Structure formats: C-alpha cells, structure tokens
Amino acid sequence: MNPTYDFTDQVALVTGAGSGMGLATARAFAEAGAAVALTDIDEATLNAAVKELTDSGHRALALTCDVSDEDQVAAALDRTVETFGRLDMAYNNAGIQIPPSDAADEPAERFDRVNAINLRGVWACMKHELRHMRAQGSGAIVNCSSLGGLVGLPGRASYHASKHGVIGLTTSAALEYAPRGIRINAVCPGTINTPMVSDMIAKGELDRAEAEANQPINRLGTAEEIAQAVLWLCSPGAGFVVGVALPVDGGYVAR
C-alpha cells in the first residue's frame, strides 16, 4: 500500500508529463489534491493526459513546452502561477535517450541534443521554478537524474554525462536554497517500464531480460513507483531531506 498525501491547495508542475513517469507523477499529485500544470513537447499526448485528469474532477493545465528553449520554459512557469496563484512543487522529468555509441565515434550533434534536453532543460526549469518559489519562501523541487547519473556504462557516455550533470545542478542548488525554505533533490530511476524503454527494446538498444537481470529485484520498475518517490520527496515527510540523489532502481547501484 502506498502512503497517502494531502496536497490540497498546493500547486505542482511536471515536465514530460504526457506519458511514462511524468504522467504517473502528475496523476499522483492530482489524486493527492494538488492542482497540476503538465508540460510536454508532444501536444497530443499532453492534451490527452490533461483531459484524463480534468474528466476525473482534478484541476490541470496543459502547457506545450520544449524544455531546451528557456523562453518556453519561462512562459510555462509564468502561466502556471498566473493560473493557479503559486507554485509549491515541481518534478523536472522531461528527458530523452540516445542510441548507444562508441565514445570515439559519437557525433557532436547527438551530445548537444541529449544535454540540451536532459541537462540544460532541467537547469532552465529549475531556474524559473526558483524565481517563483524564492518569492514565496517555500517549495520543493525534484530533478530527474537516472542510475546513469550514478554509474557509467559502455556506449552511454553522452547520456550519462547529462544525468551526472543533473546531480551536480541538484546538490549545488540545494545548498544554495535550503536556507531560503526550498528543498531540492533528485530521483535516479533504474530501468522503468515506460514508452521510452519499450521503444529502446523494440529498436534492439536494450535487452529486456538482461535489464531485468541487472536489477537485483529481477524486474523492471513501474512509473508509479517513481511517482511515489517524487511525492515523498515533495512531502513534509521528507522535510529534512536536502540535496540527495535517491536511487529507485531495484538495487542496481547497491551492488
């Protein structure tokens, strides 16, 4: 049984909220009583997600946004606060995977693309979330890193660089803003059963049986398990948790 939270009268923002971990987290925030701003670059999946929440009686706002574009990020945050009046919680989840590559052969364009979204995107979101939270003197931010932010793997140098960078952003900003009433942490998912992972399996970039075997719990994680970790990090129950990179990975990095 998952713990329950009461986020009534609070406002959450989730990026990459059209599917996978982002959608599961937006649902969880809404079910806990929060108004939720959902952002995604895919307008169709975003609108479907928001319709699902509003049809269930929740307050939800759709914001089409490319997180690699800081102007779009700033506009999405401003619209959130204009609509709901404040911002209490944020899960900076939007990210992409890239095909594995020999480090000597990977094109610069691929490195730039993965870092523009996975690292610069988190930086831009956190920056503009903090602008609003700083004025309030309160808030909680969770950035999405990865087990790839904690370990290395052959063929994954650029992706792992982006996810290691998220942890550096998180810990430094956490130290800066903890005295101002804002807690910042990161979650580090293992291999989670999401559309992105399904696509990797379909393309032959990931072997499902091998991925399951590499996690001591012997299965893939679920998007809902990541959502529960995010909600806990945003809740008063984690009120003394600052600057952590929390593995939610079935034991992968514990070995």
Phi, psi and omega in degrees: 000132178280149174295159177250150181231152176242100179252028178303137179070011175252163185234131178239149173237136179231127175264156185060041191268004183284341183199175171060221184296326179294314179295316179300322180287320176300317177301314184295318176300314182297317180294337176272003173104357182281149162282139188233127169264123180252130175240147176195154177279339181268103186296324183294310180293325179297311181296324177295320179295315181293322177299318178303316183289314182292326177296336178269006176091010180268158174270121183213148183229130178266129180226102176291127188204132170262110188292346177283353179253106186299326179297320177294321178298311180301317180295321179295319179292318178298318180295322178301311182290324176298323184281314188253349174093347182192179173215118183254328187216148177213140173239107182271088191256336187304131180192165178229161171250156174233157181298149176297150184207145168299131184300335180278349186244351187292132179291147178300327181298325180289319176300314182296320183295312184292325179283330177299323182268306188288330184248302178299323179298317177295318178302312182295316180297312181298318180304311186278335170295317181295327177304317181282317181293325179300321179293327178282329187079023180200160176151165176219131180237135172238122177263142180268109170263232185181164167302336175290352172272353185244339183224174172246157174217140176302139177084359186237024189303313185291315178299314181292328175300317180297321184280328170298320180299323178300321180292321176298316175302315185297309186293320181292314178294326178299317179293326181289323189255349177304318179293348181258011175088014182241124179260134180232128179220173176232150171248141184238086181293146167279213179276114189247142182284085181234168176303325180296317179291321177300321178294320178297319179295317181297327181275358182079014180274348180213134176263118186299314182298319178294319179297319178295319181293331181285346177257117186308337178284351174064037172199166171283153174282169177249154178300325181294329177291325175291318179303318181294325177294319180296314181298320178299315180298333179272350188270163175301337177297338177253028186298340180251016181257116186221128172073025180269156169245096191273112176288131171233081199218019178064018178097005186306308186276358178280345184287000000 
